[in-house]
Amino acid sequence: MSRTLSGQDRPALQKIIEEMTESGFTGVSLRVQDDTEHWEGSAGVRELGESAKPAVNGHVRIGSNTKTFTAAVVLQLVAEGTLGLDTPVAGHLTGLGLDPEISVRMLLQHTSGVFNFTGEYYDDGTFVPGIAATTAGQEWVDSRFRTYPPQELVRLALSKPARFRPGTDWSYSNTNYVLARLLIEEVTGRSFAEEMQRLVLGPLGLADTVVPESDPEIPEPHAHAYYRYEESGVSKTVDVTRQNPSWISTGGDMISTPRDLHTFISALTGGKLLPAPLLAEMCTPHPKAGYGFGVFVQKAGEDGVTLITHNGGMAGHAALMYSTQDGSKTLTAALSYVDDATMSMAAAFQTATQKLVAEVFGSGQAEAADAAEAAAPAR
């Protein structure tokens, strides 16, 4: 059992999370753990207008960290022999019109070329919008309890031109992981939530991690999430803690806590979930973006340790998840903030994560390739 440290034991960490709230985050809950000790701390407020601090192990919508959990399930099905990494997906998901060249591997590594159903940014600066739920402003606020079947998200994406021929380039697309969800359900005959429970949540005892599907609730304790928009020239801030997350599906719908995120990522990188060859493939980065299968592979500074990570955000909530390659040291966090159409928290998010990584894992600053996406991935 690791020894618990107090804020006085790690004043630099407490200072960083307090600086994060000064930069605009409404709440921060942080956990840092290694083989012998762990530190937990929080800063900011649980709810705007109140004084109570966020719980140190509160629930949060983890956004794109969902992809790491999903990849772990797919890879366990590969280990069981149910799937092959280079198996064409179209053979299992018939009727969608998928390119027959798209393989399981391409979904997990974002090399399929499929359009991102939450909207696509192109190199020339053009933005092509996706589903209506990801339109900034009052439209999203008013539609946030609508249920979107995953097939609807996929069909919208496949109605758009592919970005490139499968396997020839890299582009981050939430659609890949909704396809992975449908694939899991098709080959097992069970729901995604059931397979997640069987293969990850149950074995690791992750009682505070939830696959919400279309349920708008989030377990207590939790900090509140907010969204700001303009209506007739007037700025409005709305509490969006309750929302139907089916609009993002396995692109980023799960709920967890800093403690459960630690348990998950340390078990994954420590070899407790996957056979060594599959874990090695998962953590082999694509040269364009440093992305493996559901994880980024980054350096903590030019000469620092290699980190396995994925951050994520979802309309006023965000989560951090970093681990050394062997799982011996982790950094996990739950963040709350006021989201908006301009993703105004993205710069503060990147600065804060770089400071935390430098403090916990050594000198230098880790790359933050998905920082803007983690701050507000849907719009």
C-alpha positions, 0 to 999 in steps of 0.5 A: 500500500502506498503512503498518502502525502498531504499538500504540505508534502508537495507544495509545488503541486498544490501551487500549480493546481491553484495557479490553474484555477487562477488561469480560469479553471473552476476546479482541479483535483489531482492525483500523483502516485508512484510505487511507495506514495501518492499525493492527492489535492484539489483547488478551486470550487465545486460549483460557481457561486459556492466556496466548497472545493472539489472532492479530491477523487470526484467524478468527471466526464473523461472525454477522449480518455474513453479511447484508451479504455476502448482500445484496451477492450479491442486489444483484449478481444484480439488476445482472445482470438475474436479479432485480428488487428489487420482484419478488415472492419467492413466484413463485420460491419456490413451495410455501412459502406465502409472502405474494405481497406480499413482494418481494426488497426487503422481504427485504433491508430486514426489512420482510416481516413474517415471523416470526424463526425464532430467536425473536420479541420483541414490544412487550409483552415477550412472547417466542415461541421459535423452533427448538429450537437457540436454546433457552438452556441445555444443550439448545442445547449438546447439539444444536449439531452437528445439521444444519438444512436452510434449508427447515426454518428457513423452514417453522417461521417461516412456520408462525407468524403474520406480525408485520405486512402486508408493507411496512407496518413494520420488524422484524429477522428472520433468516428474511428472509436464509434466504429470500434464500439460497433465492432465490439458489439458485433463480434461479441453479441454483447453491448459495449458496456457489458464488454467494458465491464467484463474485460476492464472495469470488473477485473480492475475493480473500477467501481467509480468508472461508468459507461453512461450510454444515454444517461445524463446523470453523473455520480456524486461527488463531482464538480460542475461543468459550464458552457458559455455562449452569446444570445442576441449579444448577451453572454450566458453561462449554463450549467451543462453537468447533466447532458446526454453523452450519446452525441460523442459516444465512445469518442469520449463519453465515459465517466471516471475519477482520478483514482480509477484513472490511475488504477487503469493506466498503471495496470495497462502500462504495467502489463496487467491487461494485455499480453506484452506483444500487444501492449508493445504495439499499442505503445508504438507511435505513428510517426506523424502524431506520436499516437499508438492505439488509444494513447499518445507516446510522448517525452517529458522533455528532450531527454526525459522519460517516455510517457503513455498518455491521453487527455480528454475534455467534454463541454466543461469537464476534462481529465488528464492521464499520464503514466511512465512506460512501466506504470510505476508513476502516474499523474491523473486529474479531473478538471472543470471549467467554462467551455465556449465556442472559441475554446478559450481554455485551450492555452491555459490547459496546455500551459498547466499540463506542461507544468504538471508533467515537468514537476512530476516526471522531470525537467522539461515540458512534455508535448501537448499534442491533444491539448486543444482537443482535450480542452474542448474536443467537440466544437 
